[in-house]
Amino acid sequence: MNFPWLLLIVLTPLIGTLLLFVPKRFIPFSDKQIALYSSLITLIFVLVVAFIFDTSSTALTQFDVSYDWIPIFGISFHLGLTGISLVLIGLTAVLTPIVLLATEHEGMKKRKEFLMWILLVEASALAVFLARDLFLFYVVFEAMLVPIFFLVGRFGGPRRSAAALKFILFGLAGGLVMLAALIWLYFVGATQLGRGTFSITALSNELNMDVWTERWLFLGFFFAFALKAPMFPGHTWLPDTAEQATPGTSTMLIGILDKVGTYGMLAILLPIFPNASKEFAPIIIGLAVFGVIYAALVAMAQKDMKRTFAFISISHFGFIVMGIFSFTSIGMIGSTVYMVAHGLSTAALFLTAGYLIKQKDNSLINSFGGLTKIAPVMTGIFLIAALASIALPGMAGFVGEFMVLTGTFQRYQIPTIIATFGIILAAIYMLWLYQRVFTGTENKETKNIVDLNLKQTLVLSPLVLLTVLFGFYPAPVIKIAESAISNTMLQIGQTDPGPIISKVETK
Amino acid sequence: MMQNVVNSIPTPNFEYALLSPILIMFFAACAGVLIEAFLPNEKRRLTHLLVIFTSLLLAFFAVILQSGPNGRALVASGTVALDGPGWILQGTILLIAAMSALLFAESKVDPLGDAFAARASTLPGGEEEKTVTKLGWAQTEVWPLLSFSVTGMLLFVTANDLLVMFVALEVMSLPLYLLAGLARRRRLLSQEAALKYFILGALASAILLFGSALTYAYTGSLEFGQISNGISSANNSPGLLTAAIALVAVGMLFKIGAVPFHQWVPDVYTGAPTPVTSFMAGAVKVAAFGGLLRIFYVAFGSLVWDWRPLIWVVAGLTMVVGSVIALSQSDFKRMLAYSSISNGGFILVGFSGTNRAAIAAVLIYLITYAFATVGAFALITLIREQAGESATLIRWKGLGKKSPLAAGLMSLFMLSFAGVPLTSGFTAKFGVFTAAIAGGATPLVLIGVLASVIAAVFYIRVIILMFFSDPIPEGPFVVVPSVFTTIAISASTVVTIILGLFPQIVIDLVSSASVFLR
């Protein structure tokens, strides 16, 4: 077995969590430092793995580590790295230290607990993206509800209890349906392969299900992923949760955890249920397009900044889902890039707005105004985040959105055209929000708002830099994603549709 | 002639070594009675404690020693079956009984003494009650009662004969009727619970006995193996057999508290002293399901297709009704009672798999559930107000602030009941769903999924109350228990976490032992 890099990556935040509870006289670091250092060490490990990662390899997974867990059901603790997981663990490892640094003001009284839950979210997110055993994936998929549940309920706004309950019930509902499908899938595999296995690789490569079994199982898994992502019409928990959660929690939730839903579609649904995926693709694309437009319209009608961001994200998840179910490499790669871009821009939006919201303890859009002069740095960073979010060319989001639309257009012209209106709507809701919050005249409320200081600016700058970097030079992400997507295309037996214009005879 | 008759009666062969766990507990119970008769008041408690814990430990070691490959046998002329499930059930019952006994022994959390009335015979609220309470008297008869009940359970889960089973059921139940009525606080409620439990329990026993008689009438035998043979060879009217199975089923389903035979559960669980409730929710559940498994898998195993629809209906109803009614409960003990009903439904889902995996799944569920439930009830005894335990849920607001440890452990048990992964409750749920799907009961699993989501609401509401709300003024306080309760709570916590992280331990133990002897 190779050096267990992936195990180290998952364990580091967990060890950090444990160290938080070691009596202070044994450790020369404060709680804050322990949490930050462990997330930074995780980031270093991820970077090391990213450099060793071989994009030219055709192997499905690299860096595999596997330990028997429940052998009687063929369950193993199997971690493996695909291009898509690499991109997403990279996002997780970058966002966590930034969230830790940017949320120093959140939950000051219960700081140790806050740090513990954030680290647990990081560990579970890393584990879920790396899991190559479907049972392990499921376990982490469900277990990660608990830290977010506590983050929302312990540190949120006045109606946090209801929001936390709604969040965890939606999560459990999706998860339990997936559990039933998972067990069924296990028996399908056990009957057909002669051995029970939860290995994602084995299930995708060796299994041929009959039509109806595949349809039902697909729906079971899709239900869970669509609730998690979330897609219209299972999205209602996200605005409620985001409204009540603190900006740090929302960043972890929307920036990272919601990607588990789209990751699941791309890395689990498509390879294991290729035929059903193809069958249901038109319906799902329809839902996704509807979600893009619907969520964008609803986002405009919101009075609360955090709710607006949540609806914007739902609209963007629609794009990601479109790319995945376009069954073209360019669409799927676009979705992967979009996931990263969305993670970065959402984090920038929530965290910048978080500094503002914290000062006034209020997130109503109309209560602000005239911040350009009072808080120019904050305004600047927010503007970049806003532009990144609406996928302005030169920002990472543009690369993702463009590739998704290009990929989808090859198979679904009309839906793509409709979805394109989402871009226009995005410009409206985002710039309108910017206009109401930052421009105009200052009022009594906003007069004494303090701008970001140097440290806060430095904390947020990696998000801005990365967004712009990937906007101009997306090649690294695309290359890494491509290595995985080409395998996925093989697994689902798809080739990219040829150019529509046939070759012109030259004289 | 006389000589012949005498010769034809076989000398009963009694395997003392293999039956030793049952015998140890039986002797402990008898010793308890003698202690009551001969020892002076002040020496009784300590002697009882010594006897019960020594005997539980000895019996548990006897189970471990005897349950090897040579320990699988039909003994006592075929009336007791010591097989894999039997040994595992016996071991579980002994462990759970030991944990409940620890709660019985706790006398530090209540300033007045242990959880039991000073004198059960005194009038609730009367002068005499005050006097004996002030004198610090204790109703030490609870110890022999507990031992007798454990004896009954050990025999009940291994009984291979309807008559032995009935006797074991009564030995197990009669002490429980008494124990349920012995609460120190809220005595009228406790006595009402005891009476209700007794009357309904007696009715259920009578129904079971009637069912046994009809079974004998149809098959000509009371022994499970021969009943099974008798069913396939006899050609009496099938109506007789249907009635027999239905009556036996009703008797057993009453004991496990399945819907629609569940009405006694909330009242009895709420009224009984909490240590006794923990014993009922833990050990009685294990025993009752053990008995149910054996009767239906061994004696009526060939009629799976006839009784399976019945179990499907009962399982679905039990899960849904238990979970839905639990939603509206404001008393924590009552909520746990409905939770216990709903969990019974989940066990029945595993049971409906009717295969070897189903036996293993039911056993795993019983083990994990029993440990978690004893832990939850043990925690209830610590959350108190001046007037006794504080079980009104709404008053638990902000408990996490006052006692993060107690509230945190309670949350762990709630998450386990809700079946969240990495707790033992998930291991159990995975097991029963797997067994049910393997046995073709997929629709039942879907109902189970729905019921799980409903159930999650009230489990998670408890966490929300404790952690996400501010404490109310003059709310309950958490007392620091003595070593007894501490051990019980620690044990259930460790089991809940370990079996969640490394389910292989219990799966290995159980699946190698999931075959019934017949």
HADDOCK unambig.tbl for C-alpha pairs under 7 A between the chains (distance, minus, plus):
assign (segid A and resid 70 and name CA) (segid B and resid 503 and name CA) 6.96 0.50 0.50
assign (segid A and resid 70 and name CA) (segid B and resid 504 and name CA) 5.16 0.50 0.50
assign (segid A and resid 139 and name CA) (segid B and resid 421 and name CA) 5.34 0.50 0.50
assign (segid A and resid 142 and name CA) (segid B and resid 420 and name CA) 6.77 0.50 0.50
assign (segid A and resid 142 and name CA) (segid B and resid 421 and name CA) 6.35 0.50 0.50
assign (segid A and resid 143 and name CA) (segid B and resid 420 and name CA) 6.50 0.50 0.50
assign (segid A and resid 143 and name CA) (segid B and resid 421 and name CA) 5.58 0.50 0.50
assign (segid A and resid 143 and name CA) (segid B and resid 422 and name CA) 6.97 0.50 0.50
assign (segid A and resid 153 and name CA) (segid B and resid 468 and name CA) 5.54 0.50 0.50
assign (segid A and resid 154 and name CA) (segid B and resid 467 and name CA) 6.93 0.50 0.50
assign (segid A and resid 154 and name CA) (segid B and resid 468 and name CA) 5.48 0.50 0.50
assign (segid A and resid 161 and name CA) (segid B and resid 464 and name CA) 6.27 0.50 0.50
assign (segid A and resid 161 and name CA) (segid B and resid 468 and name CA) 6.17 0.50 0.50
assign (segid A and resid 169 and name CA) (segid B and resid 453 and name CA) 6.77 0.50 0.50
assign (segid A and resid 172 and name CA) (segid B and resid 453 and name CA) 6.52 0.50 0.50
assign (segid A and resid 173 and name CA) (segid B and resid 453 and name CA) 5.77 0.50 0.50
assign (segid A and resid 176 and name CA) (segid B and resid 449 and name CA) 5.74 0.50 0.50
assign (segid A and resid 177 and name CA) (segid B and resid 449 and name CA) 6.47 0.50 0.50
assign (segid A and resid 183 and name CA) (segid B and resid 434 and name CA) 5.90 0.50 0.50
assign (segid A and resid 184 and name CA) (segid B and resid 437 and name CA) 6.72 0.50 0.50
